[in-house]
């Protein structure tokens, strides 16, 4: 079930054109265990299990004053789409979509994030944290791509 379009969702969307192949960018985002190396909020990310194109990931996210552990389910449809879903008591339901499309520059990347919070308190906290981290996420991946693949 996708809730990206749900009426009660808090949403964030951003796109970028990067001079790397669709496959390179897909692989970069799919390498979840490397996230703590370049995403400030990630303390730990470990693959729990893998079945076909479905991966369960255990993560520890560092927030102001507290670290939050959560399990996420990632579905990989190489090289076009990665969908990550999670449910956590403070934030409710979360979905992140990464879409990759080849173009004349390299690839177009769409990043969408949606949260459906469980309460008013959860909504305020989720919105604050999402705005703080989501805006930096695409830029962090672009910087990681430049480091791994060159300036393009």
C-alpha positions as CSV (number, residue, x, y, z in Angstrom):
1,X,0.0,0.0,0.0
2,X,1.4,3.4,-0.9
3,X,0.5,6.5,1.1
4,X,2.5,9.0,-0.8
5,X,-0.7,10.6,-2.1
6,X,-2.6,10.2,1.2
7,X,-4.5,13.3,2.4
8,X,-3.0,13.1,6.0
9,X,0.6,12.7,4.7
10,X,3.4,15.2,5.2
11,X,5.2,15.3,1.9
12,X,8.6,16.3,0.5
13,X,9.6,16.1,-3.2
14,X,12.7,17.1,-5.0
15,X,14.4,16.3,-8.3
16,X,17.9,16.7,-9.7
17,X,19.8,16.0,-13.0
18,X,23.1,14.3,-12.5
19,X,25.9,13.4,-15.0
20,X,25.9,9.7,-14.0
21,X,24.2,6.7,-15.4
22,X,20.8,5.5,-14.2
23,X,22.5,2.3,-13.0
24,X,25.2,4.1,-11.1
25,X,22.7,6.3,-9.2
26,X,20.4,3.3,-8.5
27,X,23.4,1.4,-7.1
28,X,24.4,4.3,-4.9
29,X,21.0,4.6,-3.3
30,X,20.7,0.8,-3.0
31,X,23.9,0.7,-1.0
32,X,22.0,1.3,2.2
33,X,24.8,0.0,4.5
34,X,27.0,2.9,3.4
35,X,24.5,5.6,4.4
36,X,26.3,6.3,7.8
37,X,29.4,7.3,5.8
38,X,27.7,10.4,4.3
39,X,24.2,10.9,5.8
40,X,24.5,12.8,9.1
41,X,21.4,11.3,10.7
42,X,22.4,7.7,10.1
43,X,24.3,6.1,12.9
44,X,23.9,2.5,11.7
45,X,22.3,0.7,8.7
46,X,22.5,-3.1,8.4
47,X,20.8,-5.5,6.0
48,X,18.7,-7.9,8.1
49,X,17.5,-10.1,5.3
50,X,17.3,-10.2,1.5
51,X,14.6,-12.1,-0.5
52,X,14.7,-11.4,-4.3
53,X,14.3,-7.7,-4.7
54,X,13.0,-7.1,-1.2
55,X,15.5,-6.1,1.6
56,X,14.8,-5.6,5.3
57,X,17.1,-3.1,6.9
58,X,17.7,-2.3,10.5
59,X,18.7,1.3,11.1
60,X,19.6,3.6,13.9
61,X,18.8,7.3,13.2
62,X,20.3,10.0,15.4
63,X,17.9,12.7,16.3
64,X,18.4,15.6,18.7
65,X,18.4,14.1,22.2
66,X,17.6,10.5,21.2
67,X,18.5,7.7,18.8
68,X,15.7,5.9,17.0
69,X,15.9,2.3,15.9
70,X,13.7,1.2,13.1
71,X,13.3,-1.6,10.5
72,X,12.6,-0.6,6.9
73,X,11.5,-2.6,3.9
74,X,13.2,-1.7,0.6
75,X,12.0,-2.9,-2.7
76,X,14.6,-2.6,-5.6
77,X,13.4,-2.5,-9.2
78,X,16.7,-1.9,-10.9
79,X,17.5,0.5,-12.4
80,X,14.3,2.6,-12.3
81,X,12.9,2.6,-8.8
82,X,13.6,2.1,-5.1
83,X,10.7,2.2,-2.6
84,X,11.5,2.2,1.2
85,X,8.7,1.8,3.7
86,X,8.8,1.8,7.5
87,X,6.5,2.1,10.5
88,X,7.7,3.6,13.7
89,X,5.6,4.6,16.8
90,X,6.9,8.3,16.9
91,X,6.6,8.9,13.1
92,X,3.9,6.5,12.0
93,X,4.1,5.3,8.4
94,X,6.9,6.5,6.1
95,X,7.6,5.9,2.4
96,X,10.5,7.1,0.4
97,X,10.6,6.8,-3.4
98,X,13.7,7.1,-5.6
99,X,13.0,7.2,-9.3
100,X,15.8,7.1,-11.9
101,X,15.3,8.0,-15.6
102,X,18.1,8.2,-18.2
103,X,18.4,11.4,-20.1
104,X,20.8,13.4,-22.3
105,X,22.8,14.6,-19.2
106,X,23.1,11.3,-17.4
107,X,20.0,10.6,-15.3
108,X,17.1,12.5,-13.7
109,X,16.5,11.6,-10.1
110,X,13.1,12.1,-8.3
111,X,13.1,11.9,-4.5
112,X,9.8,11.7,-2.7
113,X,9.2,11.3,1.0
114,X,5.9,11.0,2.8
115,X,5.0,10.5,6.4
116,X,1.6,9.7,7.9
117,X,2.0,10.5,11.5
118,X,0.1,8.7,14.3
119,X,-0.9,11.8,16.3
120,X,-0.7,15.7,16.4
121,X,2.5,15.5,18.4
122,X,3.9,13.0,16.0
123,X,2.9,15.2,13.1
124,X,4.8,18.2,14.5
125,X,7.9,16.2,15.3
126,X,7.8,14.3,12.0
127,X,7.4,17.5,9.9
128,X,10.3,19.3,11.7
129,X,12.6,16.3,11.3
130,X,11.6,15.6,7.7
131,X,12.2,19.3,6.6
132,X,15.5,19.3,8.4
133,X,16.9,16.1,6.9
134,X,15.0,15.5,3.6
135,X,16.2,18.8,2.1
136,X,19.8,17.7,2.6
137,X,19.4,14.1,1.4
138,X,19.5,14.6,-2.4
139,X,22.5,16.9,-2.1
140,X,24.3,14.3,0.1
141,X,23.7,11.6,-2.5
142,X,24.9,14.0,-5.3
143,X,28.1,14.7,-3.4
144,X,28.6,11.0,-2.7
145,X,28.2,10.3,-6.5
146,X,30.8,12.9,-7.3
147,X,33.2,11.3,-4.8
148,X,32.7,7.8,-6.1
149,X,32.3,8.4,-9.8
150,X,34.1,11.7,-10.4
151,X,32.8,15.1,-11.2
152,X,30.9,13.8,-14.3
